[in-house]
Amino acid sequence: MKRVIPWIAGFALLAAGAACNNPDEQRREAEKAKENVKRVEDDARKDVEEAKRKADEKVADARKKAAEADADAKSKEASAYQAYSDKVGKRLTSVDKDIADMKADLGKAEGKTKEDANASLRDIEMRRANVQKDIDAAKDKSGEELTKAEAKIDSTMDALEKDVASAAAKVKAAARKT
């Protein structure tokens, strides 16, 4: 048996060598190799196209999720702004009522007191208008910027309400004296 194996191996080498010397056989082998290369290239191209398609789908999905998250965040910010704007709007309505009351009482005041009250009222009305501008500007802010704007507005409103109450008390006192 050991002697047969070298004979088989030799015969196989002889047959392979004979095939290599045959030009038709070499051409067939070359054509098979070209076909194999073409098949491998086609498979690789299909794999690349499939991978690109899957990657494009993932990118599109990620963009969609990002857009949805952005829209959700903007919606929540808009709701938060609206709630804050409504709260400050109620405070401004109260200030407006106090201003209207002061104007009515101011008609009863006279002299230097009336002049001082008018100057104070003009200042209050200007500050009230500025608060409204700040509220309107806050609509375009978000996150930390919105928080800072709200803190500034709240501080301004606190001071304005305090000054309105003080001025209203002075105008009422002046109106009673006459």
C-alpha atoms as an extended CHARMM CRD file, in Angstrom:
* protein
*
       178  EXT
         1         1  MET       CA              0.0000000000        0.0000000000        0.0000000000  PROA      1               0.0000000000
         2         2  LYS       CA              2.8180000000        2.3460000000        0.7440000000  PROA      2               0.0000000000
         3         3  ARG       CA              4.1570000000        1.8210000000       -2.7390000000  PROA      3               0.0000000000
         4         4  VAL       CA              0.8150000000        2.6000000000       -4.3950000000  PROA      4               0.0000000000
         5         5  ILE       CA              0.4540000000        6.0760000000       -2.9080000000  PROA      5               0.0000000000
         6         6  PRO       CA              3.5580000000        7.5110000000       -4.5840000000  PROA      6               0.0000000000
         7         7  TRP       CA              2.3600000000        6.0260000000       -7.8790000000  PROA      7               0.0000000000
         8         8  ILE       CA             -1.0670000000        7.7010000000       -7.5040000000  PROA      8               0.0000000000
         9         9  ALA       CA              0.5110000000       11.0020000000       -6.5680000000  PROA      9               0.0000000000
        10        10  GLY       CA              2.8670000000       10.7660000000       -9.5050000000  PROA      10              0.0000000000
        11        11  PHE       CA              0.0330000000        9.9750000000      -11.8700000000  PROA      11              0.0000000000
        12        12  ALA       CA             -1.9520000000       12.9560000000      -10.5770000000  PROA      12              0.0000000000
        13        13  LEU       CA              1.0370000000       15.2370000000      -11.1160000000  PROA      13              0.0000000000
        14        14  LEU       CA              1.5610000000       13.8240000000      -14.5880000000  PROA      14              0.0000000000
        15        15  ALA       CA             -2.1210000000       14.4110000000      -15.4500000000  PROA      15              0.0000000000
        16        16  ALA       CA             -1.9900000000       17.9550000000      -14.0750000000  PROA      16              0.0000000000
        17        17  GLY       CA              1.1580000000       18.6420000000      -16.0350000000  PROA      17              0.0000000000
        18        18  ALA       CA             -0.4400000000       17.3140000000      -19.1770000000  PROA      18              0.0000000000
        19        19  ALA       CA             -3.4590000000       19.5240000000      -18.6160000000  PROA      19              0.0000000000
        20        20  CYS       CA             -1.2150000000       22.5470000000      -18.1780000000  PROA      20              0.0000000000
        21        21  ASN       CA              0.4840000000       21.8050000000      -21.4690000000  PROA      21              0.0000000000
        22        22  ASN       CA             -2.8680000000       21.6420000000      -23.2520000000  PROA      22              0.0000000000
        23        23  PRO       CA             -3.7650000000       25.1860000000      -24.4660000000  PROA      23              0.0000000000
        24        24  ASP       CA             -7.4910000000       24.4400000000      -24.6640000000  PROA      24              0.0000000000
        25        25  GLU       CA             -7.4750000000       23.1770000000      -21.1100000000  PROA      25              0.0000000000
        26        26  GLN       CA             -5.5520000000       26.2510000000      -19.9840000000  PROA      26              0.0000000000
        27        27  ARG       CA             -8.1030000000       28.4980000000      -21.7020000000  PROA      27              0.0000000000
        28        28  ARG       CA            -10.9720000000       26.6640000000      -19.9920000000  PROA      28              0.0000000000
        29        29  GLU       CA             -9.2350000000       26.9940000000      -16.6470000000  PROA      29              0.0000000000
        30        30  ALA       CA             -8.6460000000       30.7040000000      -17.3210000000  PROA      30              0.0000000000
        31        31  GLU       CA            -12.3180000000       31.1780000000      -18.2760000000  PROA      31              0.0000000000
        32        32  LYS       CA            -13.3950000000       29.3500000000      -15.1250000000  PROA      32              0.0000000000
        33        33  ALA       CA            -11.0960000000       31.5790000000      -13.0950000000  PROA      33              0.0000000000
        34        34  LYS       CA            -12.5280000000       34.7100000000      -14.7930000000  PROA      34              0.0000000000
        35        35  GLU       CA            -16.0650000000       33.4940000000      -14.1480000000  PROA      35              0.0000000000
        36        36  ASN       CA            -15.1540000000       32.8090000000      -10.5500000000  PROA      36              0.0000000000
        37        37  VAL       CA            -13.6790000000       36.3270000000      -10.2220000000  PROA      37              0.0000000000
        38        38  LYS       CA            -16.8150000000       37.8250000000      -11.7880000000  PROA      38              0.0000000000
        39        39  ARG       CA            -19.0300000000       35.8180000000       -9.4310000000  PROA      39              0.0000000000
        40        40  VAL       CA            -16.9810000000       36.9050000000       -6.4200000000  PROA      40              0.0000000000
        41        41  GLU       CA            -17.0830000000       40.5420000000       -7.5970000000  PROA      41              0.0000000000
        42        42  ASP       CA            -20.8630000000       40.3590000000       -8.1200000000  PROA      42              0.0000000000
        43        43  ASP       CA            -21.3400000000       38.8220000000       -4.6860000000  PROA      43              0.0000000000
        44        44  ALA       CA            -19.1160000000       41.4760000000       -3.1260000000  PROA      44              0.0000000000
        45        45  ARG       CA            -20.9700000000       44.2710000000       -4.9720000000  PROA      45              0.0000000000
        46        46  LYS       CA            -24.3060000000       42.8730000000       -3.7770000000  PROA      46              0.0000000000
        47        47  ASP       CA            -22.9680000000       42.6440000000       -0.2220000000  PROA      47              0.0000000000
        48        48  VAL       CA            -21.7530000000       46.2480000000       -0.3840000000  PROA      48              0.0000000000
        49        49  GLU       CA            -25.0910000000       47.4450000000       -1.7970000000  PROA      49              0.0000000000
        50        50  GLU       CA            -26.9910000000       45.5850000000        0.9120000000  PROA      50              0.0000000000
        51        51  ALA       CA            -24.7170000000       46.9920000000        3.6210000000  PROA      51              0.0000000000
        52        52  LYS       CA            -25.1620000000       50.5250000000        2.2240000000  PROA      52              0.0000000000
        53        53  ARG       CA            -28.9330000000       50.0920000000        2.0700000000  PROA      53              0.0000000000
        54        54  LYS       CA            -28.9950000000       48.9070000000        5.6840000000  PROA      54              0.0000000000
        55        55  ALA       CA            -26.7300000000       51.7630000000        6.7700000000  PROA      55              0.0000000000
        56        56  ASP       CA            -28.9420000000       54.2790000000        4.9390000000  PROA      56              0.0000000000
        57        57  GLU       CA            -32.0050000000       52.8340000000        6.6870000000  PROA      57              0.0000000000
        58        58  LYS       CA            -30.2930000000       53.1690000000       10.0620000000  PROA      58              0.0000000000
        59        59  VAL       CA            -29.2930000000       56.7650000000        9.3230000000  PROA      59              0.0000000000
        60        60  ALA       CA            -32.8340000000       57.6180000000        8.1780000000  PROA      60              0.0000000000
        61        61  ASP       CA            -34.2750000000       55.9980000000       11.2970000000  PROA      61              0.0000000000
        62        62  ALA       CA            -31.8470000000       57.8970000000       13.5350000000  PROA      62              0.0000000000
        63        63  ARG       CA            -32.7070000000       61.1880000000       11.8000000000  PROA      63              0.0000000000
        64        64  LYS       CA            -36.4200000000       60.4950000000       12.2200000000  PROA      64              0.0000000000
        65        65  LYS       CA            -35.9810000000       59.7530000000       15.9240000000  PROA      65              0.0000000000
        66        66  ALA       CA            -33.8680000000       62.8910000000       16.3780000000  PROA      66              0.0000000000
        67        67  ALA       CA            -36.5100000000       65.0090000000       14.6190000000  PROA      67              0.0000000000
        68        68  GLU       CA            -39.2450000000       63.5080000000       16.8090000000  PROA      68              0.0000000000
        69        69  ALA       CA            -37.2190000000       64.1480000000       19.9660000000  PROA      69              0.0000000000
        70        70  ASP       CA            -36.5380000000       67.7170000000       18.8410000000  PROA      70              0.0000000000
        71        71  ALA       CA            -40.2130000000       68.3180000000       18.0890000000  PROA      71              0.0000000000
        72        72  ASP       CA            -41.1720000000       66.8560000000       21.4730000000  PROA      72              0.0000000000
        73        73  ALA       CA            -38.6570000000       69.0730000000       23.2680000000  PROA      73              0.0000000000
        74        74  LYS       CA            -39.8690000000       72.1550000000       21.3960000000  PROA      74              0.0000000000
        75        75  SER       CA            -43.4670000000       71.2930000000       22.2290000000  PROA      75              0.0000000000
        76        76  LYS       CA            -42.6290000000       70.9400000000       25.9140000000  PROA      76              0.0000000000
        77        77  GLU       CA            -40.6920000000       74.2230000000       25.8650000000  PROA      77              0.0000000000
        78        78  ALA       CA            -43.6140000000       75.9600000000       24.1620000000  PROA      78              0.0000000000
        79        79  SER       CA            -46.0000000000       74.5830000000       26.7900000000  PROA      79              0.0000000000
        80        80  ALA       CA            -43.6940000000       75.6830000000       29.6090000000  PROA      80              0.0000000000
        81        81  TYR       CA            -43.3710000000       79.1430000000       28.0660000000  PROA      81              0.0000000000
        82        82  GLN       CA            -47.1500000000       79.4100000000       27.6460000000  PROA      82              0.0000000000
        83        83  ALA       CA            -47.7780000000       78.4230000000       31.2620000000  PROA      83              0.0000000000
        84        84  TYR       CA            -45.2110000000       80.9630000000       32.4520000000  PROA      84              0.0000000000
        85        85  SER       CA            -46.5730000000       83.6320000000       30.1100000000  PROA      85              0.0000000000
        86        86  ASP       CA            -50.1010000000       83.0210000000       31.4410000000  PROA      86              0.0000000000
        87        87  LYS       CA            -48.8740000000       83.3200000000       35.0340000000  PROA      87              0.0000000000
        88        88  VAL       CA            -47.0750000000       86.6070000000       34.3630000000  PROA      88              0.0000000000
        89        89  GLY       CA            -50.0090000000       87.7680000000       32.2500000000  PROA      89              0.0000000000
        90        90  LYS       CA            -52.2630000000       87.5090000000       35.3090000000  PROA      90              0.0000000000
        91        91  ARG       CA            -49.8030000000       89.5810000000       37.3020000000  PROA      91              0.0000000000
        92        92  LEU       CA            -49.7010000000       92.1760000000       34.5100000000  PROA      92              0.0000000000
        93        93  THR       CA            -53.4900000000       92.2930000000       34.4310000000  PROA      93              0.0000000000
        94        94  SER       CA            -53.4360000000       93.1410000000       38.1280000000  PROA      94              0.0000000000
        95        95  VAL       CA            -50.8270000000       95.8570000000       37.4970000000  PROA      95              0.0000000000
        96        96  ASP       CA            -52.9730000000       97.2250000000       34.6400000000  PROA      96              0.0000000000
        97        97  LYS       CA            -55.9880000000       97.3950000000       36.9610000000  PROA      97              0.0000000000
        98        98  ASP       CA            -53.9270000000       99.2440000000       39.5720000000  PROA      98              0.0000000000
        99        99  ILE       CA            -52.6930000000      101.6770000000       36.8960000000  PROA      99              0.0000000000
       100       100  ALA       CA            -56.2710000000      102.3270000000       35.7650000000  PROA      100             0.0000000000
       101       101  ASP       CA            -57.3240000000      102.9080000000       39.3870000000  PROA      101             0.0000000000
       102       102  MET       CA            -54.4020000000      105.3200000000       39.8700000000  PROA      102             0.0000000000
       103       103  LYS       CA            -55.3770000000      107.2650000000       36.7660000000  PROA      103             0.0000000000
       104       104  ALA       CA            -58.9380000000      107.5680000000       38.0670000000  PROA      104             0.0000000000
       105       105  ASP       CA            -57.7230000000      108.7190000000       41.4890000000  PROA      105             0.0000000000
       106       106  LEU       CA            -55.1680000000      111.0250000000       39.8860000000  PROA      106             0.0000000000
       107       107  GLY       CA            -57.9920000000      113.0950000000       38.4610000000  PROA      107             0.0000000000
       108       108  LYS       CA            -58.8850000000      114.0640000000       42.0260000000  PROA      108             0.0000000000
       109       109  ALA       CA            -55.3260000000      115.0310000000       43.0470000000  PROA      109             0.0000000000
       110       110  GLU       CA            -53.8530000000      118.5150000000       42.6480000000  PROA      110             0.0000000000
       111       111  GLY       CA            -50.5860000000      120.4260000000       42.5800000000  PROA      111             0.0000000000
       112       112  LYS       CA            -47.1560000000      118.9560000000       43.1920000000  PROA      112             0.0000000000
       113       113  THR       CA            -48.6130000000      115.6330000000       44.3260000000  PROA      113             0.0000000000
       114       114  LYS       CA            -50.4100000000      115.2540000000       40.9990000000  PROA      114             0.0000000000
       115       115  GLU       CA            -47.2290000000      116.1000000000       39.0460000000  PROA      115             0.0000000000
       116       116  ASP       CA            -45.1770000000      113.5890000000       41.0660000000  PROA      116             0.0000000000
       117       117  ALA       CA            -47.8500000000      110.9370000000       40.6730000000  PROA      117             0.0000000000
       118       118  ASN       CA            -48.0080000000      111.5320000000       36.8880000000  PROA      118             0.0000000000
       119       119  ALA       CA            -44.2150000000      111.1560000000       36.6160000000  PROA      119             0.0000000000
       120       120  SER       CA            -44.3660000000      107.9850000000       38.7090000000  PROA      120             0.0000000000
       121       121  LEU       CA            -47.2260000000      106.6530000000       36.5800000000  PROA      121             0.0000000000
       122       122  ARG       CA            -45.2910000000      107.3020000000       33.3250000000  PROA      122             0.0000000000
       123       123  ASP       CA            -42.3130000000      105.4030000000       34.7780000000  PROA      123             0.0000000000
       124       124  ILE       CA            -44.5460000000      102.5080000000       35.8490000000  PROA      124             0.0000000000
       125       125  GLU       CA            -46.2080000000      102.3270000000       32.4250000000  PROA      125             0.0000000000
       126       126  MET       CA            -42.8090000000      102.3010000000       30.7020000000  PROA      126             0.0000000000
       127       127  ARG       CA            -41.5450000000       99.5340000000       32.9910000000  PROA      127             0.0000000000
       128       128  ARG       CA            -44.7400000000       97.5600000000       32.4160000000  PROA      128             0.0000000000
       129       129  ALA       CA            -44.1970000000       97.8130000000       28.6340000000  PROA      129             0.0000000000
       130       130  ASN       CA            -40.6080000000       96.6170000000       29.0920000000  PROA      130             0.0000000000
       131       131  VAL       CA            -41.8260000000       93.5840000000       31.0280000000  PROA      131             0.0000000000
       132       132  GLN       CA            -44.1240000000       92.7380000000       28.1250000000  PROA      132             0.0000000000
       133       133  LYS       CA            -41.1790000000       93.0270000000       25.7190000000  PROA      133             0.0000000000
       134       134  ASP       CA            -39.1480000000       90.6970000000       27.9490000000  PROA      134             0.0000000000
       135       135  ILE       CA            -42.0110000000       88.1900000000       27.9880000000  PROA      135             0.0000000000
       136       136  ASP       CA            -42.2850000000       88.3200000000       24.2030000000  PROA      136             0.0000000000
       137       137  ALA       CA            -38.5000000000       87.8890000000       23.8070000000  PROA      137             0.0000000000
       138       138  ALA       CA            -38.5100000000       84.8960000000       26.1690000000  PROA      138             0.0000000000
       139       139  LYS       CA            -40.6900000000       83.0120000000       23.6910000000  PROA      139             0.0000000000
       140       140  ASP       CA            -37.6440000000       82.4210000000       21.4860000000  PROA      140             0.0000000000
       141       141  LYS       CA            -35.4980000000       81.1120000000       24.3420000000  PROA      141             0.0000000000
       142       142  SER       CA            -35.1280000000       77.6320000000       25.7070000000  PROA      142             0.0000000000
       143       143  GLY       CA            -33.4180000000       75.7280000000       28.4600000000  PROA      143             0.0000000000
       144       144  GLU       CA            -31.0990000000       77.7540000000       30.6500000000  PROA      144             0.0000000000
       145       145  GLU       CA            -31.6810000000       80.9530000000       28.6600000000  PROA      145             0.0000000000
       146       146  LEU       CA            -35.4250000000       80.6900000000       29.3050000000  PROA      146             0.0000000000
       147       147  THR       CA            -34.8300000000       80.0450000000       33.0030000000  PROA      147             0.0000000000
       148       148  LYS       CA            -32.6310000000       83.1590000000       33.2380000000  PROA      148             0.0000000000
       149       149  ALA       CA            -35.1960000000       85.2470000000       31.3350000000  PROA      149             0.0000000000
       150       150  GLU       CA            -37.9760000000       84.0510000000       33.6570000000  PROA      150             0.0000000000
       151       151  ALA       CA            -35.8970000000       84.9240000000       36.7280000000  PROA      151             0.0000000000
       152       152  LYS       CA            -35.2620000000       88.4190000000       35.3450000000  PROA      152             0.0000000000
       153       153  ILE       CA            -38.9400000000       88.9040000000       34.5250000000  PROA      153             0.0000000000
       154       154  ASP       CA            -40.0070000000       87.6760000000       37.9660000000  PROA      154             0.0000000000
       155       155  SER       CA            -37.5660000000       90.0530000000       39.6470000000  PROA      155             0.0000000000
       156       156  THR       CA            -38.7370000000       92.9540000000       37.4920000000  PROA      156             0.0000000000
       157       157  MET       CA            -42.3820000000       92.0890000000       38.1640000000  PROA      157             0.0000000000
       158       158  ASP       CA            -41.7660000000       91.9200000000       41.9240000000  PROA      158             0.0000000000
       159       159  ALA       CA            -40.2170000000       95.3960000000       41.8760000000  PROA      159             0.0000000000
       160       160  LEU       CA            -42.9170000000       96.7440000000       39.5580000000  PROA      160             0.0000000000
       161       161  GLU       CA            -45.7550000000       95.4030000000       41.7270000000  PROA      161             0.0000000000
       162       162  LYS       CA            -44.1240000000       96.8710000000       44.8220000000  PROA      162             0.0000000000
       163       163  ASP       CA            -43.6970000000      100.2730000000       43.1380000000  PROA      163             0.0000000000
       164       164  VAL       CA            -47.2680000000      100.2010000000       41.7850000000  PROA      164             0.0000000000
       165       165  ALA       CA            -48.6280000000       99.4710000000       45.2650000000  PROA      165             0.0000000000
       166       166  SER       CA            -46.5480000000      102.3100000000       46.7360000000  PROA      166             0.0000000000
       167       167  ALA       CA            -47.5530000000      104.7820000000       44.0180000000  PROA      167             0.0000000000
       168       168  ALA       CA            -51.2180000000      103.7430000000       44.2550000000  PROA      168             0.0000000000
       169       169  ALA       CA            -51.1890000000      104.3500000000       48.0020000000  PROA      169             0.0000000000
       170       170  LYS       CA            -49.6960000000      107.8360000000       47.4860000000  PROA      170             0.0000000000
       171       171  VAL       CA            -52.2310000000      108.7250000000       44.7790000000  PROA      171             0.0000000000
       172       172  LYS       CA            -55.1390000000      107.5170000000       46.9230000000  PROA      172             0.0000000000
       173       173  ALA       CA            -53.8360000000      109.5550000000       49.8570000000  PROA      173             0.0000000000
       174       174  ALA       CA            -53.4760000000      112.6350000000       47.6490000000  PROA      174             0.0000000000
       175       175  ALA       CA            -56.9690000000      112.1040000000       46.1980000000  PROA      175             0.0000000000
       176       176  ARG       CA            -58.4810000000      111.9080000000       49.6980000000  PROA      176             0.0000000000
       177       177  LYS       CA            -56.8650000000      115.1990000000       50.7520000000  PROA      177             0.0000000000
       178       178  THR       CA            -58.7620000000      117.1330000000       48.1390000000  PROA      178             0.0000000000
